[in-house]
Amino acid sequence: MLLNNKTKIIKTLLLLLAASLLLQGCGKKDEVKEVEVTKLSSLEMYLAAKRSLDSGAWSSAVDKFRALRSHYPFGHYTEQGYLELAYAQYKMFQMEQAVTTVDRFIKNYPAHKNLDYAYYLKGLIYFDSDRGLMQRINPDQSADRNQDNIRNAFTSFKNFIERYPDSSYGPDARKRMIYLKNQLAAYEVQVGSYYLRRGAPIAAVNRAKFVLETFQDTPSVANALALMVESYKRLDEPELAEQSKDVLVANYPNHQYLSEGELDLKSPVLKWRDVWPF
């Protein structure tokens, strides 16, 4: 019995010793890697990170750009590395981190030659914030998604265009702004339709008016007019309903509401795939 206990104790001590040696070995490997990294110049570290980025190894790129920033806080390659880091985070759908990185770049390097890209990238990050992998594979047709990100994207692109109207990224940003504006208008009509379904026609009229005043050049104007006609009918305001209908007839004579005589309040008001062909 005593022999068995001693054997168990010896085995335990051997296991503890092996574990200790293993941990020491891992620590030494980490130290070696750290030494190897510190031997690299800022250019070498940047190029290694850029190779990971170009090959689509986003996680590796993020780690390497962070290491570059850690070992070389200042310098040309560190500055450019900020933007590359933000892009890698964006591709990994780390949207909050990507926006933070871009904002830090804009604040720290206000005279950088690629500052226009930083402002454009910020809009792009917000633009794609709600469209992950499944959304790209099977996009829904509802405008009722996260409106905060849509508004932030529109504001970011607008800020970019105002600052850099001649930037090479301008044409793409303008297309995206059109899409976003259509989304915002469609959302307002959708909310107005919801109010009407819930028996709140005044609130529905207000939403429709907002679309007519704010989003005059969007496809949702026709739907807003139809919503206004139906809302005035339920408010027992036949003259206002008829006036709204006259405007609808004059500008959108083929609108579905005119031919069928009723408004489909449950269908999506805008198929965003028709607006932005992804």
C-alpha positions in Angstrom: 0.0 0.0 0.0 2.8 2.4 0.9 4.6 1.5 -2.3 1.6 2.4 -4.4 1.3 5.8 -2.7 4.9 6.5 -3.4 4.5 5.5 -7.0 1.5 7.9 -7.4 3.5 10.7 -5.8 6.4 10.1 -8.2 4.1 10.0 -11.2 2.4 13.3 -10.1 5.8 15.0 -9.6 6.9 13.8 -13.1 3.8 15.2 -14.7 4.2 18.5 -13.0 7.8 18.7 -14.1 6.8 17.9 -17.7 4.1 20.5 -17.7 6.5 23.1 -16.3 9.1 22.3 -18.9 6.4 22.5 -21.6 5.3 26.0 -20.4 8.9 27.2 -20.3 9.4 26.0 -23.8 6.3 27.8 -25.1 7.4 30.9 -23.3 10.8 30.7 -24.9 9.2 30.2 -28.4 7.1 33.3 -27.8 10.2 35.2 -26.7 12.0 34.1 -29.9 9.1 35.2 -32.0 9.1 38.5 -30.3 12.8 38.9 -30.9 12.4 38.0 -34.5 9.6 40.6 -35.0 11.6 43.3 -33.4 14.4 42.7 -35.8 12.2 43.6 -38.7 12.2 47.1 -40.0 8.9 49.1 -40.3 8.9 48.5 -44.1 9.4 44.7 -43.7 6.6 44.5 -41.1 4.3 46.6 -43.4 5.0 44.5 -46.4 4.4 41.3 -44.4 1.0 42.6 -43.3 0.2 43.9 -46.8 0.9 40.4 -48.2 -1.6 38.9 -45.7 -4.1 41.6 -46.7 -3.7 41.1 -50.4 -4.2 37.3 -50.0 -7.4 37.8 -48.0 -5.9 36.5 -44.7 -7.8 39.3 -42.8 -7.1 38.0 -39.3 -3.4 37.7 -40.0 -3.3 41.1 -41.5 -5.0 42.6 -38.5 -2.5 41.1 -36.2 0.5 42.2 -38.3 -0.7 45.7 -38.7 -1.3 46.0 -35.0 2.2 44.7 -34.4 3.6 47.3 -36.8 1.8 50.0 -34.9 3.0 48.6 -31.6 6.7 48.4 -32.6 6.8 51.6 -34.7 4.2 54.1 -33.4 5.3 56.7 -35.9 6.4 56.8 -39.5 5.1 56.6 -43.0 4.3 52.8 -43.0 2.6 53.0 -39.7 0.4 55.8 -41.0 -0.6 53.8 -44.1 -1.0 50.7 -41.9 -3.8 52.4 -40.0 -5.9 52.5 -43.2 -5.0 48.9 -44.1 -5.9 47.8 -40.6 -9.3 49.5 -40.8 -9.9 47.8 -44.2 -8.9 44.3 -42.8 -11.3 44.9 -39.8 -14.0 45.9 -42.2 -13.5 42.7 -44.2 -13.8 40.7 -41.0 -17.1 42.5 -40.2 -15.5 44.1 -37.1 -17.4 47.2 -37.9 -17.1 49.1 -34.6 -13.4 48.6 -34.5 -13.0 49.6 -38.1 -14.8 52.9 -37.6 -12.7 53.6 -34.5 -9.5 52.9 -36.4 -10.6 55.2 -39.3 -11.6 58.0 -36.9 -8.3 57.7 -35.2 -6.5 57.9 -38.5 -8.5 61.0 -39.5 -7.7 62.7 -36.2 -4.0 61.7 -36.1 -3.1 62.3 -39.8 -5.2 65.3 -41.0 -2.8 66.0 -43.9 -2.4 62.4 -45.2 -2.5 62.1 -48.9 -5.1 59.3 -48.7 -7.4 61.1 -46.3 -10.1 61.0 -48.9 -10.1 57.3 -48.9 -10.4 57.3 -45.1 -13.6 59.3 -45.3 -14.9 57.1 -48.1 -14.0 53.9 -46.2 -16.0 55.1 -43.1 -19.1 55.4 -45.3 -18.4 52.0 -46.7 -18.1 50.4 -43.3 -21.5 51.8 -42.2 -23.0 50.9 -45.6 -22.1 47.2 -45.1 -22.7 47.1 -41.3 -26.0 45.2 -41.6 -25.1 43.0 -44.5 -23.2 40.0 -43.4 -22.6 36.8 -45.3 -26.2 35.5 -45.2 -27.6 38.9 -46.2 -25.3 38.9 -49.3 -26.4 35.4 -50.2 -30.1 35.9 -49.6 -30.9 39.6 -49.4 -34.3 40.5 -48.0 -36.5 43.0 -49.7 -37.5 44.9 -46.6 -36.5 48.5 -46.0 -37.0 48.0 -42.3 -33.4 47.3 -41.2 -31.1 49.2 -38.9 -31.8 52.8 -39.9 -29.0 54.2 -37.7 -26.3 52.6 -39.9 -28.1 53.7 -43.1 -28.2 57.3 -41.8 -24.6 57.1 -40.6 -23.5 55.8 -44.0 -25.4 58.5 -45.9 -24.0 61.2 -43.6 -20.4 59.8 -44.0 -20.6 59.7 -47.8 -22.2 63.2 -47.8 -19.3 64.5 -45.7 -16.8 62.8 -48.0 -18.3 64.2 -51.1 -18.4 67.7 -49.6 -14.7 67.5 -48.7 -13.4 65.7 -51.7 -15.8 66.3 -54.7 -13.2 65.3 -57.2 -12.0 62.2 -55.5 -11.7 59.0 -57.6 -14.0 57.3 -55.0 -16.7 60.0 -55.6 -18.8 58.3 -58.3 -19.2 55.1 -56.2 -20.1 57.2 -53.1 -22.7 59.1 -55.1 -24.3 55.9 -56.3 -24.4 54.6 -52.8 -26.0 57.8 -51.5 -28.8 57.4 -54.0 -29.4 53.9 -52.8 -29.3 55.0 -49.2 -31.7 57.9 -49.8 -34.1 55.5 -51.5 -33.8 53.2 -48.4 -34.6 56.1 -46.0 -37.6 57.2 -48.0 -38.9 53.7 -48.3 -38.6 53.2 -44.6 -40.7 56.3 -43.9 -43.5 54.9 -46.1 -43.2 51.6 -44.5 -43.6 53.2 -41.0 -46.5 55.3 -42.3 -48.2 52.1 -43.6 -47.7 50.5 -40.2 -49.4 53.5 -38.5 -52.3 53.2 -40.9 -52.7 49.5 -40.2 -52.8 50.3 -36.5 -55.6 52.9 -37.0 -53.4 56.1 -36.8 -54.1 57.8 -40.1 -52.8 61.2 -38.9 -49.4 59.8 -38.1 -49.5 58.1 -41.6 -50.2 61.4 -43.3 -47.3 63.0 -41.5 -44.9 60.3 -42.6 -46.1 60.6 -46.2 -45.7 64.4 -46.1 -42.2 64.0 -44.8 -41.3 61.8 -47.8 -42.8 64.3 -50.2 -40.8 67.2 -48.6 -37.5 65.4 -48.0 -37.2 62.7 -50.6 -38.7 64.2 -53.7 -36.5 62.4 -56.1 -37.0 58.8 -54.8 -39.3 56.0 -56.0 -41.1 56.1 -52.7 -42.9 59.4 -53.6 -45.6 57.5 -55.5 -46.1 55.2 -52.6 -46.3 58.2 -50.2 -49.0 59.8 -52.3 -51.0 56.6 -52.4 -50.6 56.3 -48.6 -51.8 59.9 -48.2 -54.9 59.2 -50.3 -55.8 56.2 -48.2 -55.1 58.0 -45.0 -57.3 61.0 -45.9 -60.1 58.7 -46.8 -60.0 57.1 -43.3 -59.9 60.6 -41.8 -63.1 61.3 -43.7 -61.4 64.1 -45.7 -62.6 63.4 -49.2 -61.3 66.7 -50.7 -57.8 66.2 -49.4 -57.9 62.6 -50.6 -59.0 63.6 -54.0 -56.3 66.3 -54.3 -53.6 63.7 -53.3 -55.1 61.3 -55.8 -55.0 63.9 -58.6 -51.2 64.5 -57.9 -50.7 60.7 -58.0 -52.6 60.4 -61.4 -50.7 63.3 -62.9 -47.3 62.1 -62.0 -47.7 58.3 -61.7 -50.6 57.2 -63.9 -49.6 53.6 -63.8 -49.3 53.2 -60.1 -50.8 50.0 -58.7 -53.0 51.8 -56.3 -54.8 53.6 -59.2 -55.5 50.4 -61.1 -56.5 48.2 -58.1 -58.2 50.8 -56.0 -56.5 49.8 -52.7 -53.2 50.0 -51.0 -51.2 46.9 -50.2 -50.0 47.9 -46.7 -48.2 44.6 -45.9 -45.9 44.3 -49.0 -42.4 45.7 -49.0 -42.4 49.2 -50.3 -39.1 48.9 -52.0 -37.1 46.1 -53.4 -33.6 47.4 -52.7 -32.0 44.9 -55.1 -33.7 46.8 -57.9 -32.0 50.0 -56.7 -28.5 48.7 -56.0 -27.5 45.7 -58.1 -25.1 43.8 -55.8 
